Amino acid sequence: MNQANLTRLCTVSRRTFMAAAAGAAAGCATVPKAACRAAASGAPITLPPLPYGQDALAPLISAQTLSFHYGKHHQGYVNTLNKLLPGSPFAGQSLEAVVCATAGCADHAALFNNAAQVWNHTFYWKSLAPAGSGGAPSAALAAAIHAAFGSMEACNKALAEAALTQFGSGWAWLVAKKGAVSVVKTPNAETPFTQKGVTPLLTIDVWEHAYYLDWQNRRADYVKAVLDKLVNWSFASANYAVAKA
Ligand SMILES: [Fe+2]
């Protein structure tokens, strides 16, 4: 699913999202599932192929880390999701529809967590590229970054701070809304694409499984390595172009 369709799919307003997330008595009733049902595909949820070889990010992210992170963790979320979906109200829905429809729903927390983690990880692999191949921000994205942060260095500093201050597991994101870019962080499986008008541009996984084999507890070093060498700015630029369209 491309970013334009994704943006249309997730019509959950921030207000209703937060109300649902707060565990409102109405539970999932506040989430407009009709919008998500419209995107039902009926296709099975599968593990997308990595966009590069498992050794392509070494030595900063080793083949051993990718073997576990992609082959065990990402695959595990896919497997668990496919155990949870049959018999649920979301069987046969697209991955994005499941994420949208279960966001903030305490009754479907396990479905949301696994579906969102499948989506987040697929997006994370695309947010990275082998060193030297990720390109640079497009002119439009660079202008938006300068408008928001003043410089690329300041943008990277904001991303690093979000990644380092996310307590426990989660994600740091560069996102766009109405053409403006910003940095956000989300805990656990939470993902910003469920929020109205927000388009993720790139993400950094800061769950310990993303870096512990290579960097042990040194999350700051892992994040610096990603920001200095592995960000796929071409991917972020393409996402920004769609967000602005
Ligand atoms: Fe992860």
py3Dmol code that shows the C-alpha trace and the ligand (Angstrom):
import py3Dmol

protein = """\
ATOM      1  CA  MET A   1       0.000   0.000   0.000  1.00  0.00           C
ATOM      2  CA  ASN A   2       1.386   3.378  -0.916  1.00  0.00           C
ATOM      3  CA  GLN A   3       1.502   6.351   1.417  1.00  0.00           C
ATOM      4  CA  ALA A   4      -1.407   8.138  -0.258  1.00  0.00           C
ATOM      5  CA  ASN A   5      -3.719   5.205   0.269  1.00  0.00           C
ATOM      6  CA  LEU A   6      -2.374   4.795   3.761  1.00  0.00           C
ATOM      7  CA  THR A   7      -3.176   8.386   4.602  1.00  0.00           C
ATOM      8  CA  ARG A   8      -6.700   8.014   3.270  1.00  0.00           C
ATOM      9  CA  LEU A   9      -7.123   4.751   5.119  1.00  0.00           C
ATOM     10  CA  CYS A  10      -6.355   6.075   8.541  1.00  0.00           C
ATOM     11  CA  THR A  11      -9.048   8.584   9.217  1.00  0.00           C
ATOM     12  CA  VAL A  12      -8.843   8.174  12.948  1.00  0.00           C
ATOM     13  CA  SER A  13      -8.745  11.662  14.383  1.00  0.00           C
ATOM     14  CA  ARG A  14      -6.281  12.418  17.129  1.00  0.00           C
ATOM     15  CA  ARG A  15      -9.226  13.129  19.395  1.00  0.00           C
ATOM     16  CA  THR A  16     -10.931   9.804  18.880  1.00  0.00           C
ATOM     17  CA  PHE A  17      -7.602   7.996  18.871  1.00  0.00           C
ATOM     18  CA  MET A  18      -6.691   9.406  22.239  1.00  0.00           C
ATOM     19  CA  ALA A  19     -10.164   8.742  23.611  1.00  0.00           C
ATOM     20  CA  ALA A  20      -9.919   5.141  22.551  1.00  0.00           C
ATOM     21  CA  ALA A  21      -6.363   4.855  23.800  1.00  0.00           C
ATOM     22  CA  ALA A  22      -7.486   6.100  27.165  1.00  0.00           C
ATOM     23  CA  GLY A  23      -9.638   3.020  27.465  1.00  0.00           C
ATOM     24  CA  ALA A  24     -12.983   4.677  27.052  1.00  0.00           C
ATOM     25  CA  ALA A  25     -15.910   2.606  28.181  1.00  0.00           C
ATOM     26  CA  ALA A  26     -17.053   2.385  24.593  1.00  0.00           C
ATOM     27  CA  GLY A  27     -13.797   0.595  23.796  1.00  0.00           C
ATOM     28  CA  CYS A  28     -13.313   0.307  20.061  1.00  0.00           C
ATOM     29  CA  ALA A  29     -16.643   1.964  19.312  1.00  0.00           C
ATOM     30  CA  THR A  30     -14.958   5.341  19.009  1.00  0.00           C
ATOM     31  CA  VAL A  31     -12.674   4.149  16.232  1.00  0.00           C
ATOM     32  CA  PRO A  32     -14.219   4.602  12.755  1.00  0.00           C
ATOM     33  CA  LYS A  33     -13.638   1.094  11.537  1.00  0.00           C
ATOM     34  CA  ALA A  34     -15.693   1.625   8.407  1.00  0.00           C
ATOM     35  CA  ALA A  35     -12.815   3.524   6.857  1.00  0.00           C
ATOM     36  CA  CYS A  36     -10.504   0.638   7.536  1.00  0.00           C
ATOM     37  CA  ARG A  37     -12.915  -2.014   6.286  1.00  0.00           C
ATOM     38  CA  ALA A  38     -12.944  -0.251   2.942  1.00  0.00           C
ATOM     39  CA  ALA A  39      -9.350  -1.293   2.459  1.00  0.00           C
ATOM     40  CA  ALA A  40      -9.905  -4.992   3.099  1.00  0.00           C
ATOM     41  CA  SER A  41      -7.791  -7.082   0.774  1.00  0.00           C
ATOM     42  CA  GLY A  42      -8.424 -10.614   1.932  1.00  0.00           C
ATOM     43  CA  ALA A  43      -4.759 -11.341   1.293  1.00  0.00           C
ATOM     44  CA  PRO A  44      -2.848 -13.258   3.966  1.00  0.00           C
ATOM     45  CA  ILE A  45      -0.399 -11.357   6.139  1.00  0.00           C
ATOM     46  CA  THR A  46       3.058 -12.376   5.037  1.00  0.00           C
ATOM     47  CA  LEU A  47       6.630 -11.408   5.909  1.00  0.00           C
ATOM     48  CA  PRO A  48       7.872  -9.059   3.177  1.00  0.00           C
ATOM     49  CA  PRO A  49      11.377  -9.768   1.866  1.00  0.00           C
ATOM     50  CA  LEU A  50      14.225  -7.670   3.219  1.00  0.00           C
ATOM     51  CA  PRO A  51      15.145  -4.955   0.694  1.00  0.00           C
ATOM     52  CA  TYR A  52      18.829  -6.024   0.972  1.00  0.00           C
ATOM     53  CA  GLY A  53      20.939  -8.939   2.114  1.00  0.00           C
ATOM     54  CA  GLN A  54      21.263  -9.773   5.788  1.00  0.00           C
ATOM     55  CA  ASP A  55      24.923  -8.693   5.739  1.00  0.00           C
ATOM     56  CA  ALA A  56      24.277  -5.448   3.832  1.00  0.00           C
ATOM     57  CA  LEU A  57      24.263  -3.192   6.906  1.00  0.00           C
ATOM     58  CA  ALA A  58      27.369  -4.717   8.524  1.00  0.00           C
ATOM     59  CA  PRO A  59      29.394  -3.942  10.457  1.00  0.00           C
ATOM     60  CA  LEU A  60      27.092  -1.314  11.979  1.00  0.00           C
ATOM     61  CA  ILE A  61      24.161  -3.737  12.097  1.00  0.00           C
ATOM     62  CA  SER A  62      25.481  -7.258  11.720  1.00  0.00           C
ATOM     63  CA  ALA A  63      24.061 -10.163   9.773  1.00  0.00           C
ATOM     64  CA  GLN A  64      23.525 -11.901  13.118  1.00  0.00           C
ATOM     65  CA  THR A  65      21.329  -9.037  14.316  1.00  0.00           C
ATOM     66  CA  LEU A  66      19.350  -9.031  11.074  1.00  0.00           C
ATOM     67  CA  SER A  67      19.017 -12.798  11.237  1.00  0.00           C
ATOM     68  CA  PHE A  68      17.355 -12.571  14.644  1.00  0.00           C
ATOM     69  CA  HIS A  69      15.582  -9.257  14.168  1.00  0.00           C
ATOM     70  CA  TYR A  70      14.064 -10.070  10.780  1.00  0.00           C
ATOM     71  CA  GLY A  71      14.011 -13.847  10.874  1.00  0.00           C
ATOM     72  CA  LYS A  72      12.826 -14.311  14.450  1.00  0.00           C
ATOM     73  CA  HIS A  73      11.244 -11.108  15.777  1.00  0.00           C
ATOM     74  CA  HIS A  74       9.585  -9.760  12.615  1.00  0.00           C
ATOM     75  CA  GLN A  75       8.602 -13.280  11.534  1.00  0.00           C
ATOM     76  CA  GLY A  76       7.297 -13.908  15.034  1.00  0.00           C
ATOM     77  CA  TYR A  77       4.931 -10.937  14.856  1.00  0.00           C
ATOM     78  CA  VAL A  78       3.647 -12.219  11.494  1.00  0.00           C
ATOM     79  CA  ASN A  79       3.121 -15.706  12.892  1.00  0.00           C
ATOM     80  CA  THR A  80       1.325 -14.487  16.015  1.00  0.00           C
ATOM     81  CA  LEU A  81      -0.863 -12.138  14.001  1.00  0.00           C
ATOM     82  CA  ASN A  82      -1.928 -14.961  11.739  1.00  0.00           C
ATOM     83  CA  LYS A  83      -2.895 -17.003  14.803  1.00  0.00           C
ATOM     84  CA  LEU A  84      -4.959 -14.136  16.222  1.00  0.00           C
ATOM     85  CA  LEU A  85      -6.770 -13.011  13.071  1.00  0.00           C
ATOM     86  CA  PRO A  86      -8.934 -16.050  12.242  1.00  0.00           C
ATOM     87  CA  GLY A  87     -12.258 -15.701  13.993  1.00  0.00           C
ATOM     88  CA  SER A  88     -11.609 -12.059  14.888  1.00  0.00           C
ATOM     89  CA  PRO A  89     -13.623  -9.171  13.405  1.00  0.00           C
ATOM     90  CA  PHE A  90     -10.564  -8.346  11.304  1.00  0.00           C
ATOM     91  CA  ALA A  91      -9.972 -11.643   9.495  1.00  0.00           C
ATOM     92  CA  GLY A  92      -9.243 -10.970   5.838  1.00  0.00           C
ATOM     93  CA  GLN A  93      -8.458  -7.312   6.382  1.00  0.00           C
ATOM     94  CA  SER A  94      -5.304  -5.713   5.055  1.00  0.00           C
ATOM     95  CA  LEU A  95      -2.486  -5.212   7.538  1.00  0.00           C
ATOM     96  CA  GLU A  96      -3.045  -1.458   7.572  1.00  0.00           C
ATOM     97  CA  ALA A  97      -6.758  -1.912   8.162  1.00  0.00           C
ATOM     98  CA  VAL A  98      -6.086  -4.160  11.146  1.00  0.00           C
ATOM     99  CA  VAL A  99      -3.678  -1.612  12.620  1.00  0.00           C
ATOM    100  CA  CYS A 100      -6.122   1.256  12.106  1.00  0.00           C
ATOM    101  CA  ALA A 101      -9.119  -0.617  13.420  1.00  0.00           C
ATOM    102  CA  THR A 102      -7.426  -1.886  16.571  1.00  0.00           C
ATOM    103  CA  ALA A 103      -5.404   1.228  17.496  1.00  0.00           C
ATOM    104  CA  GLY A 104      -6.299   2.270  21.001  1.00  0.00           C
ATOM    105  CA  CYS A 105      -8.638  -0.692  21.498  1.00  0.00           C
ATOM    106  CA  ALA A 106      -7.945  -2.412  24.791  1.00  0.00           C
ATOM    107  CA  ASP A 107     -10.086  -5.341  23.675  1.00  0.00           C
ATOM    108  CA  HIS A 108      -7.772  -5.975  20.736  1.00  0.00           C
ATOM    109  CA  ALA A 109      -4.415  -5.050  22.217  1.00  0.00           C
ATOM    110  CA  ALA A 110      -2.675  -8.252  21.133  1.00  0.00           C
ATOM    111  CA  LEU A 111      -3.924  -7.879  17.568  1.00  0.00           C
ATOM    112  CA  PHE A 112      -2.818  -4.258  17.456  1.00  0.00           C
ATOM    113  CA  ASN A 113       0.585  -4.958  18.957  1.00  0.00           C
ATOM    114  CA  ASN A 114       1.428  -7.710  16.501  1.00  0.00           C
ATOM    115  CA  ALA A 115      -0.087  -6.018  13.441  1.00  0.00           C
ATOM    116  CA  ALA A 116       1.592  -2.709  14.190  1.00  0.00           C
ATOM    117  CA  GLN A 117       4.914  -4.426  14.816  1.00  0.00           C
ATOM    118  CA  VAL A 118       4.668  -6.154  11.443  1.00  0.00           C
ATOM    119  CA  TRP A 119       4.031  -2.789   9.774  1.00  0.00           C
ATOM    120  CA  ASN A 120       6.636  -0.878  11.801  1.00  0.00           C
ATOM    121  CA  HIS A 121       9.375  -3.380  11.046  1.00  0.00           C
ATOM    122  CA  THR A 122       8.633  -3.455   7.327  1.00  0.00           C
ATOM    123  CA  PHE A 123       8.860   0.334   7.378  1.00  0.00           C
ATOM    124  CA  TYR A 124      12.085   0.220   9.422  1.00  0.00           C
ATOM    125  CA  TRP A 125      13.876  -2.040   6.927  1.00  0.00           C
ATOM    126  CA  LYS A 126      12.968   0.420   4.183  1.00  0.00           C
ATOM    127  CA  SER A 127      14.176   3.325   6.326  1.00  0.00           C
ATOM    128  CA  LEU A 128      17.682   1.835   6.257  1.00  0.00           C
ATOM    129  CA  ALA A 129      20.058   1.330   3.364  1.00  0.00           C
ATOM    130  CA  PRO A 130      23.577  -0.040   3.036  1.00  0.00           C
ATOM    131  CA  ALA A 131      26.156   2.626   3.896  1.00  0.00           C
ATOM    132  CA  GLY A 132      26.669   5.025   1.023  1.00  0.00           C
ATOM    133  CA  SER A 133      23.488   4.080  -0.839  1.00  0.00           C
ATOM    134  CA  GLY A 134      20.765   5.935   1.067  1.00  0.00           C
ATOM    135  CA  GLY A 135      21.087   9.161  -0.893  1.00  0.00           C
ATOM    136  CA  ALA A 136      20.245  12.585   0.458  1.00  0.00           C
ATOM    137  CA  PRO A 137      16.979  14.343   1.242  1.00  0.00           C
ATOM    138  CA  SER A 138      15.213  15.689  -1.823  1.00  0.00           C
ATOM    139  CA  ALA A 139      15.170  19.450  -2.260  1.00  0.00           C
ATOM    140  CA  ALA A 140      11.596  19.565  -0.969  1.00  0.00           C
ATOM    141  CA  LEU A 141      12.344  17.448   2.095  1.00  0.00           C
ATOM    142  CA  ALA A 142      15.557  19.336   2.786  1.00  0.00           C
ATOM    143  CA  ALA A 143      13.613  22.609   2.695  1.00  0.00           C
ATOM    144  CA  ALA A 144      11.030  21.223   5.121  1.00  0.00           C
ATOM    145  CA  ILE A 145      13.769  19.986   7.436  1.00  0.00           C
ATOM    146  CA  HIS A 146      15.482  23.355   7.407  1.00  0.00           C
ATOM    147  CA  ALA A 147      12.174  25.089   8.069  1.00  0.00           C
ATOM    148  CA  ALA A 148      11.443  22.847  11.049  1.00  0.00           C
ATOM    149  CA  PHE A 149      14.880  22.361  12.582  1.00  0.00           C
ATOM    150  CA  GLY A 150      17.219  24.906  10.988  1.00  0.00           C
ATOM    151  CA  SER A 151      19.662  22.318   9.656  1.00  0.00           C
ATOM    152  CA  MET A 152      20.119  18.633   8.874  1.00  0.00           C
ATOM    153  CA  GLU A 153      22.374  18.376  11.904  1.00  0.00           C
ATOM    154  CA  ALA A 154      19.614  19.700  14.131  1.00  0.00           C
ATOM    155  CA  CYS A 155      17.134  17.259  12.580  1.00  0.00           C
ATOM    156  CA  ASN A 156      19.461  14.345  13.263  1.00  0.00           C
ATOM    157  CA  LYS A 157      20.010  15.628  16.790  1.00  0.00           C
ATOM    158  CA  ALA A 158      16.243  15.697  17.360  1.00  0.00           C
ATOM    159  CA  LEU A 159      15.908  12.163  16.007  1.00  0.00           C
ATOM    160  CA  ALA A 160      18.745  10.993  18.250  1.00  0.00           C
ATOM    161  CA  GLU A 161      17.197  12.647  21.290  1.00  0.00           C
ATOM    162  CA  ALA A 162      13.834  11.027  20.568  1.00  0.00           C
ATOM    163  CA  ALA A 163      15.519   7.657  20.159  1.00  0.00           C
ATOM    164  CA  LEU A 164      17.525   8.005  23.347  1.00  0.00           C
ATOM    165  CA  THR A 165      14.738   9.379  25.528  1.00  0.00           C
ATOM    166  CA  GLN A 166      12.169   6.761  24.527  1.00  0.00           C
ATOM    167  CA  PHE A 167      12.000   4.907  27.847  1.00  0.00           C
ATOM    168  CA  GLY A 168      12.107   1.180  27.242  1.00  0.00           C
ATOM    169  CA  SER A 169      11.057  -0.178  23.875  1.00  0.00           C
ATOM    170  CA  GLY A 170       9.743   1.917  21.018  1.00  0.00           C
ATOM    171  CA  TRP A 171      10.451   3.908  17.928  1.00  0.00           C
ATOM    172  CA  ALA A 172      11.751   7.322  16.816  1.00  0.00           C
ATOM    173  CA  TRP A 173      10.130   8.786  13.709  1.00  0.00           C
ATOM    174  CA  LEU A 174      10.454  11.620  11.239  1.00  0.00           C
ATOM    175  CA  VAL A 175       6.895  12.404  10.157  1.00  0.00           C
ATOM    176  CA  ALA A 176       5.078  14.901   7.960  1.00  0.00           C
ATOM    177  CA  LYS A 177       1.769  16.634   8.516  1.00  0.00           C
ATOM    178  CA  LYS A 178       0.416  19.263   6.140  1.00  0.00           C
ATOM    179  CA  GLY A 179       3.861  19.580   4.602  1.00  0.00           C
ATOM    180  CA  ALA A 180       5.633  20.281   7.896  1.00  0.00           C
ATOM    181  CA  VAL A 181       8.044  17.719   9.286  1.00  0.00           C
ATOM    182  CA  SER A 182       8.594  16.841  12.930  1.00  0.00           C
ATOM    183  CA  VAL A 183      10.153  14.194  15.116  1.00  0.00           C
ATOM    184  CA  VAL A 184       8.018  11.984  17.345  1.00  0.00           C
ATOM    185  CA  LYS A 185       8.633   8.907  19.440  1.00  0.00           C
ATOM    186  CA  THR A 186       6.230   6.075  20.166  1.00  0.00           C
ATOM    187  CA  PRO A 187       6.348   3.361  22.858  1.00  0.00           C
ATOM    188  CA  ASN A 188       6.182  -0.372  22.217  1.00  0.00           C
ATOM    189  CA  ALA A 189       4.201  -1.020  18.995  1.00  0.00           C
ATOM    190  CA  GLU A 190       2.535   2.379  18.708  1.00  0.00           C
ATOM    191  CA  THR A 191       2.787   3.883  15.241  1.00  0.00           C
ATOM    192  CA  PRO A 192       2.055   7.421  14.064  1.00  0.00           C
ATOM    193  CA  PHE A 193       0.312   6.458  10.823  1.00  0.00           C
ATOM    194  CA  THR A 194      -2.936   5.839  12.712  1.00  0.00           C
ATOM    195  CA  GLN A 195      -3.158   9.547  13.478  1.00  0.00           C
ATOM    196  CA  LYS A 196      -5.074  11.751  11.074  1.00  0.00           C
ATOM    197  CA  GLY A 197      -2.937  13.489   8.493  1.00  0.00           C
ATOM    198  CA  VAL A 198       0.359  12.110   9.782  1.00  0.00           C
ATOM    199  CA  THR A 199       2.654  10.385   7.291  1.00  0.00           C
ATOM    200  CA  PRO A 200       5.741   8.557   8.556  1.00  0.00           C
ATOM    201  CA  LEU A 201       8.880   9.382   6.583  1.00  0.00           C
ATOM    202  CA  LEU A 202      11.441   7.195   8.339  1.00  0.00           C
ATOM    203  CA  THR A 203      11.856   5.348  11.614  1.00  0.00           C
ATOM    204  CA  ILE A 204      14.519   3.999  13.949  1.00  0.00           C
ATOM    205  CA  ASP A 205      13.734   0.889  15.992  1.00  0.00           C
ATOM    206  CA  VAL A 206      14.983   1.331  19.550  1.00  0.00           C
ATOM    207  CA  TRP A 207      13.809  -1.995  20.947  1.00  0.00           C
ATOM    208  CA  GLU A 208      16.889  -3.640  22.441  1.00  0.00           C
ATOM    209  CA  HIS A 209      16.596  -6.521  19.960  1.00  0.00           C
ATOM    210  CA  ALA A 210      17.507  -3.988  17.226  1.00  0.00           C
ATOM    211  CA  TYR A 211      20.992  -3.353  18.583  1.00  0.00           C
ATOM    212  CA  TYR A 212      21.950  -5.442  21.599  1.00  0.00           C
ATOM    213  CA  LEU A 213      24.001  -8.094  19.769  1.00  0.00           C
ATOM    214  CA  ASP A 214      26.165  -5.392  18.141  1.00  0.00           C
ATOM    215  CA  TRP A 215      26.123  -2.550  20.622  1.00  0.00           C
ATOM    216  CA  GLN A 216      24.990  -4.173  23.887  1.00  0.00           C
ATOM    217  CA  ASN A 217      23.458  -1.393  26.011  1.00  0.00           C
ATOM    218  CA  ARG A 218      24.953   1.431  23.918  1.00  0.00           C
ATOM    219  CA  ARG A 219      21.752   2.639  22.260  1.00  0.00           C
ATOM    220  CA  ALA A 220      23.349   6.027  21.601  1.00  0.00           C
ATOM    221  CA  ASP A 221      26.111   4.442  19.503  1.00  0.00           C
ATOM    222  CA  TYR A 222      23.603   2.387  17.501  1.00  0.00           C
ATOM    223  CA  VAL A 223      21.459   5.444  16.841  1.00  0.00           C
ATOM    224  CA  LYS A 224      24.490   7.506  15.825  1.00  0.00           C
ATOM    225  CA  ALA A 225      25.581   4.770  13.424  1.00  0.00           C
ATOM    226  CA  VAL A 226      22.129   4.683  11.846  1.00  0.00           C
ATOM    227  CA  LEU A 227      21.892   8.454  11.504  1.00  0.00           C
ATOM    228  CA  ASP A 228      25.458   8.875  10.249  1.00  0.00           C
ATOM    229  CA  LYS A 229      25.559   5.980   7.776  1.00  0.00           C
ATOM    230  CA  LEU A 230      22.379   3.992   7.254  1.00  0.00           C
ATOM    231  CA  VAL A 231      19.390   6.305   6.807  1.00  0.00           C
ATOM    232  CA  ASN A 232      17.606   5.793   3.499  1.00  0.00           C
ATOM    233  CA  TRP A 233      16.908   9.427   2.671  1.00  0.00           C
ATOM    234  CA  SER A 234      15.655   8.429  -0.766  1.00  0.00           C
ATOM    235  CA  PHE A 235      12.876   6.444   0.903  1.00  0.00           C
ATOM    236  CA  ALA A 236      12.063   9.329   3.259  1.00  0.00           C
ATOM    237  CA  SER A 237      12.017  11.742   0.318  1.00  0.00           C
ATOM    238  CA  ALA A 238       9.619   9.541  -1.650  1.00  0.00           C
ATOM    239  CA  ASN A 239       7.325   9.345   1.369  1.00  0.00           C
ATOM    240  CA  TYR A 240       7.456  13.111   1.767  1.00  0.00           C
ATOM    241  CA  ALA A 241       6.573  13.646  -1.898  1.00  0.00           C
ATOM    242  CA  VAL A 242       3.472  11.477  -1.480  1.00  0.00           C
ATOM    243  CA  ALA A 243       2.560  13.218   1.779  1.00  0.00           C
ATOM    244  CA  LYS A 244       2.653  16.585   0.040  1.00  0.00           C
ATOM    245  CA  ALA A 245       0.714  15.465  -3.028  1.00  0.00           C
TER     246      ALA A 245
END
"""
ligand_1 = """\
1
LIG
Fe 12.428 -4.520 16.221
"""
view = py3Dmol.view(width=600, height=400)
view.addModel(protein, "pdb")
view.setStyle({"model": 0}, {"cartoon": {"style": "trace"}})
view.addModel(ligand_1, "xyz")
view.setStyle({"model": 1}, {"stick": {}})
view.zoomTo()
view.show()
